[in-house]
């Protein structure tokens, strides 16, 4: 996400999603969305505070929960059981995650289109074999990040 027009589109989409759940798109929630766009990876509440979130920790939890219920934010649990938050894929792009098995950091990765198509065929086959109708997929690759190496 790089342009002001793209950020404007994100704000409009989040505003609409919140309106459908009878919530307002307050200045605090707008700033929170902007931080998630800027950081561009799943982040913890302490990381949001370190990067300039202008709300208390309890307000961040409450606003992230509201944004999650509206479908704008996705909550991820990592190996360290600490919640991390990112914008939902429909506001960014389809991606997968690299997860550090030591510290729990999560980074986004996008796979090349040909690999994504192959992966989709494989997971559709596997899900069909078990009687599931696939609606989406998520891939997490677990390793050790450069900071923990």
C-alpha positions as CSV (number, residue, x, y, z in Angstrom):
1,X,0.0,0.0,0.0
2,X,1.8,3.1,-1.2
3,X,-0.4,5.8,-2.4
4,X,-2.8,8.3,-0.7
5,X,-5.5,7.1,-3.0
6,X,-5.1,3.5,-1.8
7,X,-5.2,4.7,1.8
8,X,-8.4,6.6,1.0
9,X,-9.9,3.4,-0.4
10,X,-9.0,1.5,2.8
11,X,-10.6,4.2,4.9
12,X,-13.7,4.1,2.8
13,X,-14.0,0.4,3.0
14,X,-13.4,0.2,6.8
15,X,-15.9,3.0,7.3
16,X,-18.5,1.0,5.4
17,X,-17.7,-2.2,7.3
18,X,-18.0,-0.4,10.6
19,X,-21.3,1.3,9.6
20,X,-22.8,-2.2,8.8
21,X,-22.0,-3.2,12.4
22,X,-23.4,0.1,13.7
23,X,-20.0,1.4,14.8
24,X,-18.4,4.7,14.0
25,X,-15.1,5.2,12.3
26,X,-13.6,7.5,14.9
27,X,-10.3,9.4,14.6
28,X,-8.7,6.8,16.9
29,X,-9.7,3.9,14.7
30,X,-8.6,5.8,11.6
31,X,-5.2,6.3,13.2
32,X,-5.0,2.7,14.1
33,X,-5.8,1.6,10.6
34,X,-3.1,4.0,9.3
35,X,-0.6,2.4,11.7
36,X,-1.5,-1.1,10.5
37,X,-1.0,0.1,6.9
38,X,2.3,1.7,7.8
39,X,3.8,-1.2,9.7
40,X,2.6,-3.7,7.0
41,X,3.0,-6.8,9.0
42,X,1.1,-8.4,12.0
43,X,1.9,-6.4,15.1
44,X,1.3,-6.7,18.8
45,X,-0.4,-4.0,20.9
46,X,3.0,-3.0,22.5
47,X,4.4,-2.6,19.0
48,X,1.5,-0.3,18.1
49,X,2.2,1.7,21.2
50,X,5.9,1.9,20.3
51,X,5.0,3.2,16.9
52,X,2.8,6.0,18.0
53,X,-0.7,4.6,18.8
54,X,-2.4,7.5,20.6
55,X,-4.7,5.3,22.7
56,X,-4.3,3.5,26.0
57,X,-3.7,-0.3,25.8
58,X,-7.3,-1.0,26.9
59,X,-8.6,1.3,24.1
60,X,-6.4,-0.4,21.6
61,X,-7.8,-3.9,22.6
62,X,-11.4,-2.6,22.4
63,X,-10.9,-0.9,19.1
64,X,-9.1,-3.8,17.5
65,X,-11.9,-6.1,18.7
66,X,-14.4,-3.8,17.1
67,X,-12.4,-3.7,13.8
68,X,-12.0,-7.4,13.9
69,X,-15.8,-8.0,14.3
70,X,-16.4,-5.6,11.4
71,X,-14.0,-7.7,9.3
72,X,-11.4,-5.0,8.8
73,X,-8.7,-6.5,11.1
74,X,-7.5,-10.1,11.5
75,X,-6.2,-11.3,14.8
76,X,-3.4,-13.9,14.6
77,X,-2.1,-16.1,17.4
78,X,1.6,-17.0,17.2
79,X,3.8,-19.6,18.8
80,X,4.2,-17.3,21.8
81,X,0.4,-17.0,22.4
82,X,0.6,-13.2,21.9
83,X,-2.1,-11.7,19.7
84,X,-0.9,-9.9,16.6
85,X,-3.1,-7.8,14.4
86,X,-3.1,-7.0,10.7
87,X,-5.5,-5.5,8.2
88,X,-7.7,-8.2,6.6
89,X,-6.6,-9.4,3.2
90,X,-9.4,-7.8,1.3
91,X,-7.9,-4.4,2.3
92,X,-4.3,-5.4,1.3
93,X,-3.5,-8.4,-0.8
94,X,-3.5,-12.2,-0.4
95,X,-0.5,-13.3,1.5
96,X,1.0,-15.9,3.8
97,X,3.1,-15.7,6.9
98,X,6.6,-16.4,8.1
99,X,6.5,-17.1,11.8
100,X,9.5,-17.1,14.2
101,X,9.3,-20.1,16.4
102,X,11.5,-18.4,19.0
103,X,10.0,-14.9,19.5
104,X,6.7,-15.2,17.7
105,X,7.3,-12.4,15.2
106,X,5.2,-12.8,12.0
107,X,6.1,-11.3,8.6
108,X,3.9,-11.3,5.5
109,X,5.1,-13.0,2.3
110,X,3.4,-13.1,-1.1
111,X,4.1,-16.1,-3.3
112,X,4.5,-15.9,-7.1
113,X,1.3,-16.4,-9.0
114,X,2.3,-19.8,-10.4
115,X,3.1,-21.2,-6.9
116,X,-0.1,-19.7,-5.5
117,X,-2.1,-21.5,-8.3
118,X,-0.3,-24.8,-7.6
119,X,-0.9,-24.4,-3.8
120,X,-4.6,-23.6,-4.4
121,X,-5.0,-26.8,-6.5
122,X,-3.2,-28.9,-3.8
123,X,-5.3,-27.5,-0.9
124,X,-8.5,-27.8,-2.9
125,X,-7.7,-31.5,-3.6
126,X,-6.8,-32.1,0.0
127,X,-9.9,-30.4,1.4
128,X,-12.1,-32.2,-1.1
129,X,-10.7,-35.5,0.0
130,X,-12.0,-34.8,3.5
131,X,-15.3,-33.4,2.5
132,X,-14.6,-29.7,2.9
133,X,-15.5,-27.0,0.5
134,X,-12.5,-24.7,0.4
135,X,-13.3,-20.9,0.8
136,X,-9.7,-19.7,1.4
137,X,-6.3,-20.8,2.6
138,X,-3.5,-19.6,4.9
139,X,0.0,-20.9,4.9
140,X,2.4,-20.3,7.8
141,X,6.1,-21.1,7.5
142,X,7.8,-21.5,10.9
143,X,11.5,-20.8,11.3
144,X,13.8,-18.5,13.2
145,X,14.0,-14.8,12.4
146,X,17.2,-12.9,11.9
147,X,17.0,-11.3,15.3
148,X,16.8,-14.7,17.1
149,X,19.3,-16.5,14.9
